[in-house]
Amino acid sequence: MPPQNLSPQTLTILAFALALAGLACFLWPSFQRLSGRAVAPREGADKTIRSPLWWTGFVLTAIALMLQRMAAGAA
């Protein structure tokens, strides 16, 4: 059940904002590598795939999905 003071439209906008932030967290390391500004990882590629930035993007995307479902249920 969505919070009482947020309309479905507000929840949808918040969900899209969080989804864009999550996507930015996922894409930032790739953008760094493509532009040549990334430092080569010392531990190997496996460590950079699951970096804290990756987990932040994952959590933001999961929250965005939950908010989107709340907005769809409230409409």
Backbone torsions as a table, in degrees:
resi	resn	phi	psi	omega
1	MET	NA	127.5	-177.5
2	PRO	-71.0	157.4	174.8
3	PRO	-59.1	147.3	-173.1
4	GLN	-67.9	-28.2	-175.1
5	ASN	-90.8	0.4	178.9
6	LEU	-110.1	126.5	178.2
7	SER	-78.8	161.6	177.0
8	PRO	-58.1	-35.0	178.8
9	GLN	-65.3	-41.0	178.4
10	THR	-66.1	-41.3	177.4
11	LEU	-62.4	-38.6	179.5
12	THR	-66.1	-43.6	178.5
13	ILE	-63.6	-42.8	177.7
14	LEU	-63.6	-39.3	177.9
15	ALA	-63.3	-43.2	178.5
16	PHE	-65.2	-38.5	178.6
17	ALA	-64.1	-43.4	178.5
18	LEU	-67.9	-36.1	177.8
19	ALA	-65.1	-40.4	177.3
20	LEU	-66.2	-39.2	177.3
21	ALA	-65.1	-40.2	177.0
22	GLY	-64.6	-41.3	177.5
23	LEU	-63.4	-39.6	177.9
24	ALA	-62.7	-38.8	178.0
25	CYS	-65.4	-37.3	177.8
26	PHE	-68.4	-40.2	-172.5
27	LEU	-86.5	-18.4	-175.9
28	TRP	-57.3	-47.4	178.1
29	PRO	-61.3	-37.0	178.2
30	SER	-66.4	-42.1	177.6
31	PHE	-61.7	-41.0	178.9
32	GLN	-61.9	-42.9	-179.9
33	ARG	-66.8	-42.2	-178.8
34	LEU	-66.7	-32.8	-179.5
35	SER	-84.0	-7.7	177.4
36	GLY	83.8	10.9	-178.9
37	ARG	-96.4	-3.7	-177.5
38	ALA	-82.8	143.0	175.0
39	VAL	-86.5	138.2	-179.6
40	ALA	-63.0	133.1	179.8
41	PRO	-68.1	141.8	-179.5
42	ARG	-84.8	-32.2	-175.0
43	GLU	-86.5	-14.2	-177.6
44	GLY	117.2	172.1	-175.4
45	ALA	-70.4	-26.4	-177.8
46	ASP	-63.8	-33.5	-178.4
47	LYS	-72.2	-33.8	-178.2
48	THR	-80.0	-22.1	179.7
49	ILE	-66.5	-39.3	-178.4
50	ARG	-109.4	47.6	179.3
51	SER	-73.3	167.9	176.1
52	PRO	-58.5	-33.1	177.5
53	LEU	-65.8	-37.6	177.3
54	TRP	-63.4	-45.2	179.8
55	TRP	-65.2	-35.7	176.0
56	THR	-62.4	-44.6	177.0
57	GLY	-62.1	-38.8	178.7
58	PHE	-64.0	-46.4	-179.1
59	VAL	-66.1	-43.7	178.8
60	LEU	-61.8	-39.5	178.9
61	THR	-67.9	-39.8	178.0
62	ALA	-64.5	-41.7	177.3
63	ILE	-64.5	-39.5	178.4
64	ALA	-62.5	-40.3	178.1
65	LEU	-64.3	-41.3	178.7
66	MET	-64.5	-42.7	178.5
67	LEU	-64.3	-38.4	178.6
68	GLN	-63.6	-40.3	177.9
69	ARG	-67.5	-37.1	176.3
70	MET	-63.5	-42.4	179.8
71	ALA	-64.4	-39.8	-179.9
72	ALA	-68.5	-34.8	179.5
73	GLY	-74.2	-27.1	-178.6
74	ALA	-83.7	-18.9	-177.1
75	ALA	-77.2	NA	NA
